[in-house]
Amino acid sequence: MVRELPQELLDQVVDHTWDDRKALIACNAASRVFVPAARTHIFHAVTLNGSESCKRFERVLTGSPDVAHYVRKLKLVAHHFSYHSGAYRNVDSAWVARVPGLIGRFRRLAELELESLNWNTLQLCAARVYPFLEAIYRLKRLVLTNVHFGCSSQIQDVLCVAVNLTEFRCDGVYWSYWSPMRQHSFAHPLGLCDEPRRPPLRRLVMRPGSPSLLFTKWLLRPGCDLKLQGVDLHWRERELTNVLGDLLRSTGVHLELLFLELSRSVAEETLSNNCVDLSANPNLRRVRLDGTVLPDCSHWVSTFIAQIISTQLEAIEVGFLAPCARHLHAFDWSSLDKALSHPRFEGVQVTFDISLALWQENNQAVVYDIIYNALPGFRSKGDLVIGCT
């Protein structure tokens, strides 16, 4: 007599094929005992990148409505701002308007990525906006890449209900015009309080083109600390360097990973006004400073490194862009060596990523010698790594 295997064992067998889509589809078709485990992997992450992919997935949902239960991550690529053969792609956007209805069915959706999207093509009328924003409310991770809103209040509506996010990434978020703050809040029909609470963010990424002031107002509240553990900031607003400093200080002891890219003008402004102080982050483990273009003799790298007081520090990465190797001499290496020679940097790995614009001048041996000889104090304390591209 053949005894039935426990469902837990059958699920583990299917789980071993998690990265083999053909095998998962075969398991899904072979027997109903394999269906839950197979569909958990097949439909965990769904990408909709055009009318055909949207139609295919709608057909799947029509035949098996329970598939919506397995979707945890959705990526929408609308191609509204893509380029092909040097010309603007005028793509059909009718299918995008069906996406909010789909999102409303994914009750376990935790991650949403929107890419190359004109927000107005979602057609969020009064009857459709609440289910969509309710889905935003449940999200743990939200990624906005090259998303164009019609007005600022549209992104404020999203931020108003995104109170459960642990990761937020934005890269190129725009709108046509600033609009007044709404007198009402979409938070009310979702059962939230009048003053939306701040999300429990652990990771924040803000790349060029993203409106720093709007997002930092969303995050920064008087007397409150952020619990951000990882911050990736590409700051371009010279007039908002004080906001940058407030954001980093508010992370306090929680911040462990910092990526900071500053343009020359922003870096000079932070130094002149003493806006940024990394001594407020005593538990930093990894720091990357980027954006320095030589032969500009920017002192901000040395100044920021000298501010680091963390005893948990493991690695520092510094990125330079220079026309050729000889421009490395323009950097103030003595100040950097003095900062890195402090005992607290003993055992820390310091990596320099050097990008040279002129390939004929791309002599890695010369680059290595310049930096190696310029940091005698640090060489006796830490691990020096030099890369050149």
C-alpha positions as CSV (number, residue, x, y, z in Angstrom):
1,M,0.0,0.0,0.0
2,V,1.5,3.4,-1.0
3,R,1.2,6.0,1.7
4,E,0.7,9.6,0.7
5,L,3.7,11.9,1.3
6,P,3.2,14.8,3.7
7,Q,2.3,18.1,1.9
8,E,5.2,19.8,3.6
9,L,7.6,17.3,1.9
10,L,6.0,17.8,-1.5
11,D,6.3,21.6,-1.1
12,Q,10.0,21.3,-0.3
13,V,10.5,19.2,-3.5
14,V,8.9,21.9,-5.6
15,D,10.8,24.6,-3.7
16,H,14.1,23.2,-4.9
17,T,13.2,24.2,-8.5
18,W,12.4,27.8,-7.5
19,D,14.8,29.1,-10.2
20,D,13.7,26.7,-13.0
21,R,10.5,28.2,-14.5
22,K,9.9,25.3,-16.9
23,A,10.1,22.8,-14.1
24,L,7.7,24.9,-12.0
25,I,5.2,25.1,-14.8
26,A,5.5,21.3,-15.3
27,C,4.9,20.8,-11.6
28,N,1.9,23.1,-11.7
29,A,0.4,21.0,-14.5
30,A,1.3,17.6,-13.1
31,S,-0.8,17.4,-10.0
32,R,-2.9,19.7,-7.8
33,V,-0.8,18.7,-4.8
34,F,2.1,20.7,-6.4
35,V,0.0,23.7,-7.4
36,P,0.4,25.9,-4.3
37,A,4.1,25.6,-4.0
38,A,4.6,25.9,-7.8
39,R,2.4,29.0,-8.1
40,T,4.2,30.6,-5.1
41,H,7.3,30.8,-7.3
42,I,5.8,31.2,-10.7
43,F,3.7,34.2,-9.8
44,H,5.7,35.7,-7.0
45,A,7.1,38.4,-9.3
46,V,5.1,39.6,-12.3
47,T,6.3,42.1,-14.9
48,L,3.9,43.9,-17.2
49,N,5.7,45.7,-20.0
50,G,3.2,46.1,-22.8
51,S,-0.3,45.3,-24.0
52,E,0.4,41.7,-24.8
53,S,1.9,40.8,-21.4
54,C,-1.0,42.5,-19.7
55,K,-3.5,40.5,-21.8
56,R,-1.7,37.2,-21.1
57,F,-1.8,37.8,-17.4
58,E,-5.4,38.9,-17.5
59,R,-6.3,35.6,-19.3
60,V,-4.4,33.7,-16.5
61,L,-6.4,35.5,-13.8
62,T,-9.7,34.8,-15.7
63,G,-8.9,31.0,-15.8
64,S,-7.5,30.9,-12.3
65,P,-8.5,33.8,-10.1
66,D,-6.6,32.4,-7.1
67,V,-3.4,33.3,-8.9
68,A,-3.8,36.9,-7.6
69,H,-3.1,35.5,-4.1
70,Y,0.5,34.6,-5.0
71,V,1.6,37.9,-6.5
72,R,3.9,39.6,-4.1
73,K,5.9,41.8,-6.5
74,L,4.7,43.8,-9.6
75,K,6.8,45.7,-12.0
76,L,5.1,48.0,-14.6
77,V,7.2,49.2,-17.5
78,A,5.1,51.5,-19.6
79,H,7.8,52.7,-22.1
80,H,6.4,56.2,-22.1
81,F,9.8,57.9,-21.9
82,S,11.9,55.3,-23.7
83,Y,13.9,56.0,-26.9
84,H,14.3,53.7,-29.8
85,S,16.6,54.4,-32.8
86,G,17.0,58.0,-31.6
87,A,13.3,58.7,-31.9
88,Y,10.6,59.0,-29.2
89,R,8.5,55.9,-28.9
90,N,4.8,56.8,-29.2
91,V,3.4,53.6,-27.6
92,D,-0.2,52.6,-27.0
93,S,-1.0,53.4,-23.4
94,A,-4.6,52.0,-23.3
95,W,-3.5,48.9,-21.5
96,V,-1.9,50.9,-18.6
97,A,-5.4,52.0,-17.5
98,R,-6.2,48.4,-16.7
99,V,-3.3,48.0,-14.3
100,P,-4.9,49.7,-11.3
101,G,-7.7,47.2,-11.4
102,L,-5.2,44.3,-11.4
103,I,-3.3,45.9,-8.5
104,G,-6.5,46.1,-6.5
105,R,-6.8,42.3,-6.8
106,F,-3.3,41.5,-5.4
107,R,-4.2,41.5,-1.7
108,R,-0.7,40.3,-0.7
109,L,1.3,42.7,-3.0
110,A,4.3,43.9,-1.1
111,E,6.5,45.4,-3.8
112,L,5.6,47.7,-6.6
113,E,8.0,49.1,-9.3
114,L,6.8,51.7,-11.8
115,E,9.1,52.5,-14.6
116,S,8.9,55.0,-17.6
117,L,5.3,55.9,-16.7
118,N,3.1,58.9,-17.4
119,W,1.0,58.8,-14.3
120,N,-2.1,60.2,-15.9
121,T,-2.4,57.1,-18.2
122,L,-3.4,55.1,-15.1
123,Q,-6.7,57.0,-15.3
124,L,-7.3,57.0,-11.6
125,C,-10.8,58.4,-11.5
126,A,-12.7,58.6,-8.2
127,A,-14.1,55.1,-8.5
128,R,-10.6,53.6,-9.1
129,V,-8.3,55.6,-7.0
130,Y,-9.2,54.2,-3.6
131,P,-8.5,50.5,-4.3
132,F,-5.3,51.6,-5.9
133,L,-4.2,53.7,-3.0
134,E,-5.3,50.9,-0.6
135,A,-2.7,48.7,-2.4
136,I,-0.1,51.4,-1.9
137,Y,-1.0,51.5,1.8
138,R,0.0,47.8,2.1
139,L,3.3,48.1,0.3
140,K,6.7,47.4,1.9
141,R,8.7,48.5,-1.1
142,L,8.0,51.2,-3.7
143,V,10.3,52.0,-6.7
144,L,9.6,55.0,-9.0
145,T,11.9,55.2,-12.0
146,N,11.3,58.0,-14.6
147,V,7.7,58.6,-13.5
148,H,6.0,61.8,-14.7
149,F,3.1,63.0,-12.5
150,G,0.6,65.5,-13.8
151,C,0.9,67.7,-10.6
152,S,2.6,67.5,-7.2
153,S,-0.6,66.6,-5.3
154,Q,-0.6,63.2,-7.1
155,I,2.7,62.1,-5.6
156,Q,1.6,63.6,-2.3
157,D,-1.5,61.4,-2.4
158,V,0.7,58.4,-2.8
159,L,3.1,59.4,0.0
160,C,0.1,60.1,2.2
161,V,-1.0,56.5,2.3
162,A,2.5,54.8,1.9
163,V,2.8,54.5,5.7
164,N,4.2,50.9,5.7
165,L,7.2,51.2,3.4
166,T,10.5,49.9,4.6
167,E,12.2,50.7,1.3
168,F,11.6,53.7,-1.1
169,R,13.6,54.3,-4.3
170,C,13.0,57.2,-6.7
171,D,15.0,58.0,-9.7
172,G,13.7,60.8,-12.0
173,V,10.3,61.7,-10.5
174,Y,8.8,64.8,-12.2
175,W,5.5,66.6,-12.5
176,S,4.2,69.3,-14.8
177,Y,3.3,71.8,-12.1
178,W,3.1,72.4,-8.4
179,S,-0.4,72.2,-7.0
180,P,-1.7,73.2,-3.6
181,M,-1.9,70.6,-0.9
182,R,-5.4,69.0,-0.9
183,Q,-7.7,70.0,1.9
184,H,-8.7,66.4,2.3
185,S,-6.6,63.2,2.6
186,F,-7.0,59.9,0.9
187,A,-5.9,58.4,4.2
188,H,-9.4,58.8,5.7
189,P,-11.3,56.0,3.7
190,L,-8.3,53.7,4.5
191,G,-8.9,54.1,8.2
192,L,-5.9,56.2,9.0
193,C,-5.6,59.2,11.2
194,D,-5.8,62.8,10.0
195,E,-2.1,63.2,10.3
196,P,-0.5,60.2,8.4
197,R,2.2,58.5,10.4
198,R,5.7,58.3,9.0
199,P,6.7,55.0,7.3
200,P,9.1,52.7,9.0
201,L,11.7,53.1,6.3
202,R,15.0,51.2,6.5
203,R,16.4,52.1,3.0
204,L,16.0,55.3,1.0
205,V,17.4,55.9,-2.5
206,M,17.1,59.3,-4.1
207,R,18.8,59.7,-7.5
208,P,19.1,62.8,-9.8
209,G,15.8,64.3,-11.0
210,S,14.0,63.5,-7.8
211,P,12.4,66.4,-5.9
212,S,14.4,66.3,-2.6
213,L,12.3,68.9,-0.8
214,L,9.0,67.1,-1.3
215,F,10.3,63.8,-0.1
216,T,12.3,65.1,2.8
217,K,9.2,67.1,4.1
218,W,7.4,63.8,4.0
219,L,10.0,62.2,6.1
220,L,11.3,64.9,8.5
221,R,9.2,65.7,11.5
222,P,10.3,67.9,14.4
223,G,11.6,65.9,17.3
224,C,11.5,62.5,15.5
225,D,14.3,60.2,14.5
226,L,14.4,58.2,11.3
227,K,15.3,54.6,11.5
228,L,17.0,54.5,8.1
229,Q,19.8,52.0,8.0
230,G,20.8,52.6,4.4
231,V,20.8,55.9,2.5
232,D,21.7,56.4,-1.2
233,L,21.6,60.2,-2.0
234,H,22.5,61.9,-5.3
235,W,22.0,65.5,-4.2
236,R,21.8,68.3,-6.8
237,E,19.9,71.1,-5.0
238,R,22.4,73.6,-3.8
239,E,19.8,75.7,-2.0
240,L,18.7,72.7,0.0
241,T,22.0,71.5,1.5
242,N,20.6,72.3,5.0
243,V,17.8,69.8,4.2
244,L,20.5,67.2,3.3
245,G,22.2,67.8,6.7
246,D,18.9,67.5,8.5
247,L,18.1,64.2,6.8
248,L,21.5,62.6,7.7
249,R,21.4,63.9,11.3
250,S,17.8,62.5,11.7
251,T,19.0,59.0,11.0
252,G,21.4,59.2,14.0
253,V,22.6,55.9,15.4
254,H,20.5,53.9,12.9
255,L,22.5,54.7,9.8
256,E,24.9,52.0,8.7
257,L,25.3,52.3,4.9
258,L,25.8,55.7,3.3
259,F,26.2,56.5,-0.4
260,L,26.6,60.2,-1.1
261,E,27.1,61.8,-4.5
262,L,27.5,65.6,-4.6
263,S,28.2,67.9,-7.4
264,R,30.9,70.5,-7.0
265,S,28.5,73.4,-6.2
266,V,26.6,71.4,-3.7
267,A,29.7,70.1,-2.0
268,E,31.1,73.7,-1.7
269,E,27.8,74.9,-0.2
270,T,27.8,72.1,2.4
271,L,31.3,73.1,3.4
272,S,30.7,76.8,3.6
273,N,27.6,76.4,5.7
274,N,28.7,73.3,7.7
275,C,25.5,71.6,6.7
276,V,26.6,68.0,6.9
277,D,28.1,66.4,10.0
278,L,28.7,62.6,9.8
279,S,29.7,62.6,13.5
280,A,26.0,62.3,14.1
281,N,26.1,58.8,12.7
282,P,28.3,56.8,15.1
283,N,27.4,53.4,13.7
284,L,28.3,53.7,10.1
285,R,29.7,50.5,8.6
286,R,30.2,51.4,4.9
287,V,30.5,54.8,3.3
288,R,30.8,55.7,-0.4
289,L,31.5,59.3,-1.5
290,D,31.2,60.1,-5.2
291,G,30.8,62.9,-7.6
292,T,34.3,64.5,-7.5
293,V,35.4,65.6,-10.9
294,L,39.1,66.5,-11.1
295,P,41.0,68.8,-11.5
296,D,38.5,70.5,-9.2
297,C,40.3,70.6,-5.8
298,S,37.3,69.8,-3.7
299,H,38.0,69.4,0.0
300,W,34.6,67.9,0.9
301,V,35.8,64.3,0.7
302,S,38.6,64.8,3.3
303,T,36.3,66.9,5.4
304,F,33.5,64.3,5.5
305,I,35.9,61.4,6.2
306,A,37.4,63.4,9.1
307,Q,33.9,63.7,10.6
308,I,33.4,59.9,10.8
309,I,33.6,58.7,14.4
310,S,32.1,55.2,14.0
311,T,34.0,52.4,15.6
312,Q,32.0,49.9,13.4
313,L,33.4,51.2,10.1
314,E,34.5,48.5,7.7
315,A,35.0,50.2,4.4
316,I,35.2,53.6,2.7
317,E,34.9,53.9,-1.1
318,V,35.8,57.1,-3.0
319,G,34.9,57.7,-6.7
320,F,36.8,60.2,-8.9
321,L,36.3,61.2,-12.5
322,A,39.3,62.7,-14.2
323,P,40.3,63.5,-17.8
324,C,43.6,61.7,-17.3
325,A,45.9,60.4,-14.6
326,R,48.0,63.5,-14.1
327,H,44.9,65.4,-12.9
328,L,45.0,63.2,-9.8
329,H,47.8,65.5,-8.5
330,A,45.2,68.3,-8.2
331,F,43.5,66.5,-5.3
332,D,44.5,67.4,-1.7
333,W,45.9,64.1,-0.8
334,S,47.7,65.4,2.3
335,S,44.5,66.4,4.0
336,L,42.9,63.0,3.1
337,D,46.0,61.2,4.4
338,K,45.8,63.2,7.7
339,A,42.2,62.3,8.1
340,L,42.7,58.6,7.4
341,S,45.8,58.4,9.6
342,H,43.6,58.6,12.7
343,P,43.6,55.4,14.8
344,R,39.9,54.9,14.3
345,F,40.5,54.0,10.7
346,E,42.9,51.2,11.6
347,G,42.0,48.0,9.7
348,V,39.4,49.9,7.5
349,Q,39.5,49.1,3.8
350,V,39.6,52.3,1.7
351,T,38.9,51.8,-2.0
352,F,39.5,54.4,-4.8
353,D,37.5,54.0,-8.0
354,I,39.1,56.2,-10.6
355,S,37.4,56.7,-14.0
356,L,39.6,58.3,-16.6
357,A,37.9,60.0,-19.6
358,L,40.9,59.8,-21.9
359,W,41.7,56.2,-22.6
360,Q,45.1,56.9,-24.1
361,E,46.0,58.3,-20.6
362,N,44.5,55.3,-18.8
363,N,47.7,54.0,-17.3
364,Q,46.7,52.0,-14.2
365,A,50.3,51.8,-13.0
366,V,50.6,55.6,-12.9
367,V,47.2,55.9,-11.1
368,Y,48.3,53.4,-8.6
369,D,51.6,55.0,-7.9
370,I,50.1,58.5,-7.5
371,I,47.6,57.4,-4.9
372,Y,49.8,54.9,-3.2
373,N,52.6,57.4,-2.6
374,A,50.2,60.1,-1.6
375,L,48.8,58.1,1.4
376,P,51.8,57.0,3.5
377,G,50.1,57.6,6.8
378,F,47.1,55.5,6.0
379,R,49.0,52.6,4.4
380,S,50.4,51.6,7.8
381,K,47.0,51.4,9.3
382,G,44.4,50.2,6.8
383,D,43.9,48.3,3.6
384,L,44.3,50.4,0.4
385,V,42.5,49.2,-2.8
386,I,42.9,51.2,-6.1
387,G,40.8,50.5,-9.2
388,C,41.0,52.3,-12.6
389,T,38.6,52.2,-15.5
